[in-house]
Amino acid sequence: MSKTFTSFINNYIEQNRTRFTQLSDAIWDHPETRFEETFSANLLADALEQEGFQVERGVGDIETAFIASFGSGTPVIALLGEYDALAGLSQHSACSQPNPVIENGNGHGCGHNLLGTAALSSAFAVKAWLEENQLSGTVRFYGCPGEEGGSGKTFMVREGLFDDVDAAVTWHPESFSGVFNVQSLANIQTAFRFKGIAAHAANSPHLGRSALDAVSLMNVGVQFLREHVIQEARIHYAVTNTGGASPNVVQADAEVLYLVRAPQLDQAQDIYQRVIDIAKGAALMTGTELDIRFDKACSNYVPNRTIEKAMYQHITTYGIPEYDSQERQFAEEIHATLTKDDLRNAKLNAARSGGEEALHWGERQGNKALTDEVLPYVESKELMYGSTDVGDVSWVTPTAQCFSPCFAFGTPLHTWQLVAQGRTSIAHKGMLLAGKIMAATAVELFTTPSLLAQAKNEFQRQRDEQPYHCPIPSDVKPSKLQ
């Protein structure tokens, strides 16, 4: 079959660009944190339903998760969409200085308003292509909540929602265009709550047992642990309950949330057990009781090289967006707020994805605020020092991801600068580009059986070497941001 589907997809998404940008902006306007994305999930699900998809809501016992399907039979190709925001990152749009809409409010600091909408545009375009050519097969949009600190997809995988999927395609907003071809870190997130005894801190401190002391001692113990774990591992924490604001009270309740990361799940689990031992020791030292609440976890991402190579061809076909003078001026303003370390780190991340050729790409990029070249593709064995619950999807079906340029080059994720750009025409162009790339990749999987067979063979070889075990225990339920 001729690859005229690339022009069909381009025309379809361009003809509907206003609809897609309005959906993305509406989600940006209503930033909702993990498993609270009621507005965003309903907005996307309603749009899919209106387009003729069959929508099943509340899947996997998650209120804001849904699956939208069109077509029948095989293959079943999944497009993954996210729409959750981050706490504390409220920011006015198109503003080149920190300026929150709501002080300490939520904000789309990882571009998930773009992520979910681009996947939806892909699903629409694939549906239109299947109808146009009267082809069999099923295209699905997976509404995936709680990626930020919630591992929504991992819960969905645990509930078997991807068991009949033949391949999955997704993306992530970035400041450059290329393939997401590196492995991510597995992680485990757990809350440690200490229960002590309150007392007057001056008159009768000997009667008290300080939960806050236990949290402090645990943090000190983990600090010493950091020297004795593999260098690729990461251990983060946040004190979520200090027990109160009165220093003259021995704090009876305190809690700390820990996030342990490592390249492989078993490595993360080993470090996690050592953290538990430290917490137990802190409880013994302070005479407090310890309660451990497992919050979530996710597996490392395993790239599928077969689909990646096909995806890269579509990335180069569609190229880089064209920008007008106003867009370039705003990008320069944002670029001026970034540090040398921000830019150095962005080029380092690109080099991890694109190998030695990416170093030359970075030199050519120089100090440009907007990229003008696609990042070279290699089968990278490097690590991305972050985590994604797409990892668990990649363990149960062949999966590929791309990056698309939505921000000034070097913009770090989870920052006010990224929120400020997420509702601009620069972000819209990158979002629609990602929609085209994903749709074209999905259509090629529908129309080229040999490609899908090769991807599945590669996937099966990986699973034969190492089977999948869901990292979240069966009794753990998704929880909202505390």
N, C-alpha and C positions, 0 to 999 in steps of 0.2 A: 504494500500500500504506500502511496506517495506520502511524503511528510508535509503535505500542504496543511496538515493540522496546526502547524506552528503559526501560519498566517491567520487561520480560522480563529485560533485562540487569541492571538493578538487583537484582531478586529473585535471579537466578542467582548473582551475585557475593556478595551478602549471605549466601545459604545456604551458600556455600563459603568464607566469610571465614576460618574457622579454618585450613583447609587452606592457603590462600594466605599467611596471616601466619606459619604454621609454616615454610613454605618460605623466606620472606624472612628470618626469624630465623636459620634454619640457615645461610644464606649469610653473614649478618652475623657469625655465630659462627666462620666459616671464611674470613677475609679473605685473598684471593689476588691477587697483582699480575699484571701483563699477561702473557698467554699461559701462565700457570701455574694457571689457574682450573679444575683438574681436578675437584675436589669440586663446585664450583658448577655447572659445565657438565653434569656427569653427573646431578646432582640434578634440574635443570630438564629435561634430555633424557629422563630416566627417567619423570618425572611426565607429560610430553607423550606418551610411548610408552604409558603405562598408560591415558591418556585416549583412545587410539585414533588418535593421529597417527603418520604414517610418518616416522621420524627417520633422517636421514643425518648421521653424525658425522664429524669431522675434515675438514670441507669446506674448499676453498681451500687445502689443504695446511697447515691450522692445526689442531693437535691439539684445541684447546678451542673450536673453532667448529662449529656444527651448524645444520641446517635441519630443522624439523618441519612437515609438511604434512598437511592434511586436505581432502578434497573432490576435485573433478576439474573440468577445463575452466577457462574464464575467467568473470569476471575473477580475477586473482591479486592478492590484497591481503596485504601484508607487515606484520607487527608486529615491531618491533625491540626486542630485549632485551639489556641489558648486565649484567655481574656481577663486574667486576674491582674491586679495592680499591687503596688507596694505601699506599706504604711510610711508616713512621714515624708513623702516626696511630692507633696502638692506644689504646683508651679504654674504660673501663667504661660500660655502658649506664645510662641514667637517673641520671646523676651530673652535678651542676652545677659541678664543678671538675675540672681536669686530673687524670686518674687512669688511667694506662695499664694494660691487662691484662698486656701484655708490653712491657718497656722497648724502645723503638724498633721495636716490632712493627707489623704491618700493621693498617689499619683502613678501614672503609667511609666515607671522608670526603667522598664525593660521592653517597652514597645509591644506589649501583648494586645493592645487595641489594634495594632497593625497585623500582628501574627494571626489572630483568629479570622480577621476579615479577608486577608489574602488567601487563606485556606478555603474560605467560603467562596471567594471569586473563582478559585480553581475548581471547586465542586460544581459551580454553576456552568463553567466553561466545558468541563468534561461531560456533564449531562447534555448540554447542547450538542456536543460532538457525537455522542452516542445516539442521540435522537436523529441528528442529521444523516447519519450513516446506517441507522437501523441495526446497531450492533448490540449483542448481548453482553452481559456482565453487570456488575454492581459497583457503583461508586458510593462511598460513604464519607460523610463528614463526622468526625468525632469531636464533640464539644468537651474539651478537657479542662476542668477547673483546677485551681490550687497548685499550679506548678511551683509558684514561689513559696517554698517552705512547707508544702503540703503533699507533694508527690501524688497528685490526683491520678495520673496515668498508671502509676504502680498499683494503686487500689483497683483501677479498672482492669488492668491485666490480671490481677489476683482473682477477680470475679469472672474471668474467662471471656471478656468482651472482645478480645482480639483473636480468639482461637480459630476462627474461620477466615481470617484476613490473609490474602496472598502476598500483599506487600503494602508498606506504608510510606508516605511521602510527607515531609513537612519542611519548615525553614525557621530561621530566626533573624530578626532585624539586626543589622550591623552598619558599619560605616564603609564597607566594601562589599564587592560581589565575588562570590566563590562558593566552593563546596565545603560543607561542614564535615570534614573528613578525618577528624581527630577523635580519640577516645576521651571520655569524660571520667570524672571521679565518682565512684560509688559513695553513698553516704548513709548515715544513721543519725537521727535526731531524737533526743530523749530529754525529758524533764526530770530533775532530781529535786524532790521536795523534802525538806527537813522539818521535823516537828519537835519543838523544845518546850520549855516551861517559862512563862513570863514571870518577871520579878522586878522589884524596884532596884534600879542599877546602882544606887548609892547605899540605901538602907539595908538591902538584903540580896546582894548579887549572888551570894553563895547558894541561894535557893533557886536561882534561875539556871536554865540550860539553853544556851543561845543557838538558835537555828542559823542566824546570820554568821556566827563564828564558823559553823559547819560549812556553809557556802564558801566563806573566805578560805578555810583550810583546804577544801576540795579544789578551789581554783589554784591555790599555791601548789598542791600536789600535781595537778595536771600540767602546770607550768614546767615543773621538773620533768614530767613525762615527755614533753615535746622534744627534748634532746635525744630520746631513746626510741624514736619511731622512725620509719623510713622517711627519707627526705621529701618524697612526693605527697606524704600525708598532710592533712590539715585538721586542726582541732579548734573550733570556734565556740564561744559561749556568750550568753547574755543573762544577766541577773534580772529575772522577771518579777521577783518579789523580794524586797529587802526587809519586809516585816513591819514597816512603819517608818514614821519620820521623827520619832521621839528618842533621843539618845539616852534618856534616863529610864528607859524600859529595856529589859533584856528581851530581845526579839524572839518570840516563840514560833514564828512561821517564816520561812524563807525558801526561795526556789531559784534554781539556775537551770537554764536550757542549754544543752550541749549538742553540737553538730560535729560529727567525726567523718572525715573524708579520706579515701585512699583509692588507688587505681583499681583494685579488685575488691569485690564484696567481702571475701574471706579476710583480707587484710584489714578492712574497716571493722569487721566483727571482732577480730583479735584486739585491736586498739580499744574498741568500745568496751570489751570485757575488762581491760585494764583500768579504764575510766570508772567503771562500776566498782572495782576494788578500791580505788581511791575514795570514792564517795562513801563506801562502807567504813573505810578507815576514818574519814572525817566525822561520821556519825559516832563511831566508838570514842574518838577523842573528845567529843563534846557532850556525850551522854544524850544524844538526840535520836529520834526515830527517823528512818529513811524510807521514803516512798518513791519508787521509780516508775515513771509513766512513759512508755514507748510512744513516740509521737508519729514518726514516719521514717521511711528509708527509700532509697532507689538504687538501682544497679548502674554500673558503668555502661556507657554507650558503646555499641559495637557497630562500626560502619559496614555497609554492604558495598563493596567496591564495584560490583557489576552495575548496580543502579546508579551509583555515583558517577561513573564514566558516562552513562547515558544522560544523566542530569547535566553534567558539565557541558556537553554539546549544546544543550538548550540555553545554558547560561551564556555561552559565547555567541549563540545565534541572536539572542535578544539584546546582548550588549549592555551598555551603561546608559542611564537616562541622560537626556539633555537638560541643561539648567539655564534659566534666564538670569539677567544681571541682578535682579532683586533677590533671587534665591542664593546666588553666589555671595552677595553682600552679607546676607544674614548668616550664611555658613562661615564667612570670614569673622564675623562678630563672635560667634560661638567658639570658633577655632582659637581666637585670641584669649579666651578664658581658660584654655587648657594648658597644662604645664608641660615642660619638656619630658617629664616622666610619663605623662599620659600618652604622648605621641610615641615615645620610645616603646612603651608597653604595647601599643596598638601595632607597631611594626613587628614586635616580637611575636605577638599572637598570629599575625599574618604569616610570618616565617615558619611558625609551627605547622600551619596548614599547607603552605606552598613550597616548602623546602628551599633549596639554594636559589632557585629561580625567583622565589618570593623576596629574597634579599635584594636582588636587582630591581624587582617591582617596587620595593620600599624606597630604594634610592631614586627611582624615577618619580615616585610619588612626592618625594621631597617634603616641602611644607605646604602642599596644596590642601585647601580646605575641603575639596570634594574630589573623590577619586575619579580617574578617567580611563582605568584599565581593569579588566577582570583579573582576579588573582589566579596565578597558575595552579594547575591541579597536579598533585602527586598522591600516591598511596601512603599518606603520612602515618608514621607509627608514634607520633608525638602525643602528648597529653594536653587536654584543655583543663586548666586548673579551676574547674567549676563542675557543677553537676546538673543533670537534667533528667526528668522522669521519662523522657523519650528513650532513655537507656533501657528501661524494662520492656518497652515495645520492641526495641531492636533485638531483644533476647527471645521473642516469640514469633516474629515475622521479619522478613527482609525489610530494612528501613534505610532511607537516605534523606539527607537534609541539605539545604543550601543557605547561604547568607545573601542578603540583598542590601544595597546601600540606601539607608534611610536617614543618615545623620552626617554631620561634619566629621571628617576623618579624625580618629583618635578619641571621639566622645566615649567616655567610659559608661558602661551599663550601670544602672542603679544610681543615677545622679540627676540633679535638677536640670543639667544641660540636655540630657536625653529627653526628659519630660517636656521641656520647652520646645523641642523639635518634633515631637510625636504627632502634632496636629497641623503640621505645615505641608506645603506642596512638595517639599523635598522628601518628606516621609511618605507622602501619598505615592509619589513616583516609584520609590523603592518597593512599597507594598504591592503596587500593581505589577511591577516587574516580577516580584516573587510569585504572584498569582499565575503569571504566564509560564514561568519556569516549572512550577509544580504541576500545572495542568498539562503541559506538554510531556513531562516525564510520566505522568499517570496515563495519558493517552498512548504513549509508546509501550507501556506495560500492557495495556489492553490489546494493542494491535500487533505486537511482536511476541508471539508465544515463546520463541527461543530466548529472548531477553529475560522474561520472567522465569523460565525454567533454569537458566544459568544462575540467576539471582537466588533461586530457591536451593539449588545445588550448593552454592557457596555457603548459604545460611545453614544448611543441614550439616556440612562438614564442620562448621564451627560448633554446632550443638552436639555433634558426636564427640568432639573433644571435651566439651564442658557443658553439661546439662544446666537448665535454668531452675533456680529455686527462688521464689518470691521472697524478698527481704523483709516484708511486713507480715508479722504473725496474723493468723486468721481471726483472732479476737480483737484486733486493733481497728478502730473505726476512724474515718477522717474527722479531723477537728478543726474548728475555725481558729483564726488568730486570737490568742489569749489577750 
